[in-house]
Amino acid sequence: MTLGPVMLDVEGTQLSAEDRELLNHPACGGVILFSRNFQNPEQIRQLTAEIHALREPHLLIAVDHEGGRVQRFREGFSSLPAAAWYGENYREKSQLGLSLAEQGGWLMAAELRSVGVDFSFAPVLDLDMGVSEVIGDRAFSSSPEVVADLARAWMRGVHRAGMAAVGKHFPGHGAVRADSHHALPVDQRRLEDIEIDDLRPFERMIHAGLEAIMPAHVVYPKVDRNLAGFSPFWLQQILRKRLGFQGVIFSDDLSMAAAEEAGSFGERALAARAAGCDMVLVCNNRQAAVQVLEQLREDMDPVSHLRLVRMHGRGDITSESLHLDPEWKTAVNRLVQAEDGASLDLNFN
């Protein structure tokens, strides 16, 4: 059975009969987990095992687990710093920042792999230009070179733990104020300006072996009239051809307000696939997920399947062996930060 082009969510901490039916649909290829799906490490381990047992090759399991504001699993997991924390350390001493970033990537990935999660939608490669609150401290820095350096170090740690990396939000979300979860962000910059700044971290990460990319739900009208995730220009001409990216392209959530510009859910899915997305996400809207699954029932692309199977996690890590690992103890001591406020459980991608 191939991995289909749709990633959807499940309702709770256990699979319902309806969840099982949808996950066995031929167009389904993956599951994204949220905080509502999580109680503790043992429960999430059982849930991922149940999902993986449904099909062969097993469905991909993903989560937004960047650190800082965006960390779905809390109890029993290390409280990871936001990306900007690595940037702050880098400014003080570059080698320290790089060392911490590699440890942070490893710690994030190792803990998720120990409970059966295949990958996290991270790292954020956007630049913090002081404009976008939805990006903010999720970005490593305002400097393209610093973002690229830290993201490469972070990805080295992720790879050592047996996990692929997903860079987002191509070609850059940091220069718009609007939050695409609730509105349509419009970036009025020229292509030349975006190339000079925002594209540089993506280009360097692609050359370093980045496995997947998620485009932004942002319109750049001076470049193309379509949202980036529905744009053949951005995904085919720039990402695939100019930057030479051969990995997976995940759409951002088709349920977000910005995606309404592309029409009905079925139309959004078709537009994203036609533009070049290998897998589309439909989150927190069961009716929409059903519509998209049916719309893409016959959409079985062998090239996308081959890209997607490379996103499976590698190696077996148990929580017991991880907690006995000296590297885990060192990483926790160096990285875990006291929380300065309540976690924002936002539907970030």
C-alpha positions in Angstrom: 0.0 0.0 0.0 1.4 3.4 -0.9 1.5 6.5 1.4 -1.3 8.7 0.2 -1.0 12.5 -0.1 -3.2 13.5 2.9 -2.1 14.0 6.5 -4.9 14.4 9.0 -5.5 14.5 12.8 -7.2 12.1 15.2 -9.8 13.0 17.8 -8.4 12.0 21.2 -5.9 9.9 23.2 -7.0 6.7 21.6 -8.2 5.8 18.1 -11.9 5.9 17.5 -13.7 3.6 15.0 -14.0 6.7 12.7 -10.3 7.5 13.1 -9.4 3.9 12.0 -11.6 4.1 9.0 -10.1 7.4 7.8 -6.5 6.3 8.5 -7.1 3.2 6.3 -8.4 5.4 3.5 -6.0 5.0 0.4 -5.4 8.7 0.2 -4.2 8.9 3.8 -0.4 9.0 4.3 0.1 10.4 7.8 -1.2 11.7 11.1 -0.4 15.0 12.9 -0.7 14.9 16.7 -1.8 17.8 18.9 -1.8 18.4 22.7 -5.3 16.9 22.9 -3.9 13.6 21.8 -1.3 13.6 24.6 -1.6 12.5 28.3 1.9 11.1 29.1 4.8 9.4 27.3 3.4 5.9 27.8 0.0 6.8 26.4 1.4 8.5 23.4 3.7 5.6 22.8 0.7 3.3 22.7 -1.2 5.6 20.4 1.7 5.8 17.9 2.2 2.0 18.0 -1.6 1.6 17.2 -1.3 4.0 14.3 1.8 2.4 12.9 0.2 -1.1 13.1 -2.7 -0.1 10.8 -0.8 -0.2 7.5 2.4 -1.2 5.8 4.4 0.9 5.1 3.3 2.5 8.3 1.6 6.0 8.3 3.9 8.9 9.0 3.4 10.4 12.5 4.3 14.1 12.9 3.9 16.8 15.5 4.8 20.5 16.0 7.4 20.3 18.7 9.8 23.2 18.1 10.4 24.2 21.7 9.3 27.4 23.4 5.7 28.4 22.6 5.3 25.5 20.2 5.7 22.2 22.0 2.8 19.8 22.0 4.0 17.3 24.5 4.9 18.5 28.0 4.5 16.1 30.9 7.5 13.7 30.8 9.3 15.6 28.1 12.0 18.1 28.4 10.9 21.7 28.2 12.8 22.9 25.2 13.9 26.5 24.6 12.6 28.6 21.8 14.9 28.9 18.7 15.7 32.5 19.6 17.5 31.3 22.7 20.1 29.6 20.6 20.5 32.8 18.6 21.1 34.7 21.8 23.8 32.3 22.8 25.3 32.5 19.3 25.6 36.2 19.6 27.6 35.8 22.8 29.8 33.0 21.5 29.1 31.4 18.1 30.5 28.0 19.0 28.5 27.8 22.1 25.3 28.6 20.2 26.1 26.0 17.6 26.8 23.4 20.3 23.6 24.1 22.1 21.6 24.0 18.9 22.9 20.6 17.9 22.1 19.3 21.4 18.7 20.8 21.3 17.9 19.2 17.9 19.1 15.8 19.2 17.1 16.1 22.5 13.9 17.0 20.7 14.3 14.3 18.2 15.5 11.6 20.6 12.6 12.1 23.0 10.0 12.1 20.1 11.6 9.0 18.6 11.4 7.2 21.9 7.6 7.4 21.8 7.2 6.5 18.1 6.9 9.9 16.5 8.6 10.0 13.0 9.3 13.7 12.8 8.6 17.2 14.0 7.6 20.1 11.7 10.8 22.0 12.5 13.1 23.9 12.2 11.6 27.4 11.5 13.9 29.0 8.9 12.1 32.3 8.9 13.9 35.5 9.9 12.7 37.4 12.9 12.4 40.9 11.4 10.5 42.3 14.4 7.2 42.3 12.4 5.5 38.9 12.8 4.3 38.0 16.2 3.4 34.5 15.1 7.1 33.9 14.2 8.9 36.0 16.8 11.1 33.9 19.0 10.3 30.8 16.9 13.1 32.1 14.6 16.7 31.7 15.4 17.7 35.2 14.4 17.1 38.1 12.1 20.3 37.3 10.2 20.1 34.8 7.3 23.6 33.5 8.0 23.0 33.0 11.7 19.7 31.2 11.0 21.4 28.9 8.5 24.4 28.2 10.8 22.1 27.3 13.8 19.6 25.4 11.7 22.4 23.2 10.2 23.7 22.5 13.7 20.2 21.7 15.0 19.6 19.4 12.0 22.9 17.5 12.7 21.5 16.7 16.1 18.1 15.7 14.7 19.8 13.4 12.2 21.9 11.7 14.9 18.7 10.8 16.7 17.2 9.2 13.6 14.8 11.9 12.5 14.3 13.9 9.3 14.0 17.7 9.4 11.3 20.0 7.9 12.2 23.6 7.2 9.4 26.2 7.3 7.9 28.5 6.1 9.2 28.8 2.5 10.0 31.4 1.1 9.8 33.3 4.4 7.0 34.4 6.8 9.0 36.9 8.9 8.2 40.1 7.1 4.4 40.1 7.4 2.4 41.1 10.5 -0.8 39.1 9.8 -1.1 35.6 11.3 -2.1 33.1 8.5 -4.1 31.1 11.0 -6.6 33.9 11.1 -6.0 36.2 8.1 -4.3 36.4 4.8 -0.7 37.8 5.1 0.5 39.8 2.1 4.2 40.4 1.6 4.8 43.3 -0.8 8.6 42.8 -1.3 10.2 42.1 -4.6 11.7 38.7 -5.5 15.2 40.2 -5.4 14.7 41.3 -1.7 13.3 37.9 -0.7 16.3 36.2 -2.5 18.8 38.3 -0.7 17.4 37.6 2.8 14.7 34.9 3.3 15.8 32.3 0.7 19.4 32.0 1.9 18.7 29.8 4.9 16.5 27.5 2.8 19.2 27.3 0.1 21.9 26.4 2.6 19.8 23.9 4.4 18.9 22.2 1.1 22.6 21.9 0.3 23.1 20.4 3.8 20.5 17.6 3.2 17.2 19.0 4.4 14.6 16.3 3.8 11.4 18.4 3.7 10.0 21.9 3.4 6.6 23.5 4.3 5.6 26.6 2.3 4.0 29.7 3.9 0.4 30.6 3.6 1.5 34.0 2.4 0.9 35.9 -0.8 3.8 37.8 -2.5 1.9 39.7 -5.1 4.9 41.3 -6.7 6.2 37.8 -7.4 3.1 35.7 -7.9 -0.6 36.0 -7.2 -1.0 32.7 -5.5 -0.2 31.7 -1.9 3.2 30.2 -1.8 1.8 26.7 -1.0 -0.5 26.9 -4.1 2.1 28.4 -6.4 3.8 26.5 -9.2 6.2 29.4 -9.5 7.4 29.2 -5.9 7.4 25.4 -5.6 8.5 24.3 -9.1 10.4 27.2 -10.5 12.2 28.5 -7.4 12.2 25.6 -4.9 12.6 22.6 -7.2 14.5 24.1 -10.2 16.5 27.1 -8.9 17.3 25.7 -5.4 17.5 22.1 -6.5 15.3 20.7 -3.7 14.4 17.0 -4.2 12.7 16.3 -0.8 9.2 16.4 0.4 7.0 19.4 0.2 4.2 19.5 2.9 1.4 22.0 2.5 0.6 24.1 5.6 -2.8 23.4 7.1 -5.5 23.7 4.5 -7.9 24.7 7.3 -6.1 27.9 8.1 -7.9 31.2 7.2 -5.3 32.2 4.7 -6.0 29.1 2.6 -9.6 30.1 2.0 -8.3 32.1 -0.9 -7.8 28.8 -2.8 -11.5 27.8 -2.6 -13.2 24.8 -1.1 -11.2 22.2 0.8 -11.2 19.9 -2.2 -10.1 22.8 -4.5 -7.4 23.7 -2.0 -6.1 20.2 -2.0 -6.0 19.9 -5.8 -4.3 23.3 -6.1 -1.7 22.4 -3.5 -1.0 19.1 -5.3 -0.9 20.7 -8.7 1.6 23.3 -7.4 3.9 20.6 -6.2 3.0 19.6 -2.7 3.6 15.9 -2.0 1.4 15.9 1.1 -1.4 18.2 2.2 -2.4 18.8 5.8 -6.0 19.1 7.0 -6.3 19.7 10.7 -9.0 20.2 13.3 -11.9 19.8 10.7 -13.1 16.3 10.3 -15.6 17.1 7.6 -12.9 18.9 5.6 -10.6 15.9 6.0 -13.2 13.5 4.6 -13.8 15.9 1.7 -10.1 16.0 0.9 -9.6 12.3 1.2 -12.3 11.6 -1.3 -11.1 14.4 -3.6 -7.6 12.7 -3.7 -8.7 9.1 -3.6 -7.1 8.3 -6.9 -4.1 10.6 -6.5 -1.4 7.9 -6.1 1.9 9.5 -7.2 4.9 7.1 -7.0 7.4 9.9 -6.9 5.7 11.5 -3.8 5.5 8.1 -2.2 9.2 7.5 -2.6 9.9 10.9 -1.1 7.5 10.4 1.8 8.8 7.0 2.9 12.2 8.7 3.6 10.4 10.6 6.4 10.0 7.5 8.5 12.0 7.6 11.7 15.2 5.5 11.9 16.4 3.3 14.7 14.8 2.2 17.9 15.1 4.3 21.0 13.3 3.4 24.3 12.6 6.0 27.0 14.5 3.7 29.4 17.7 3.6 27.3 17.4 7.3 26.5 17.2 8.3 30.1 20.4 6.2 30.9 22.2 7.9 28.0 24.9 10.4 29.3 24.1 12.6 26.3 20.5 12.9 27.4 21.5 13.9 30.9 24.0 16.5 29.6 21.5 17.9 27.1 18.8 18.3 29.7 21.1 20.0 32.1 22.3 22.5 29.4 19.0 23.1 27.6 16.0 22.8 29.9 14.8 26.3 30.7 12.5 27.5 33.5 9.2 28.4 31.8 8.4 32.1 32.0 4.7 31.7 31.5 1.9 29.3 30.5 2.3 27.4 27.3 0.4 28.7 24.3 -1.3 25.7 22.8 -1.7 27.3 19.4 -2.3 25.4 16.1 1.1 26.4 14.8 2.7 24.8 11.7 
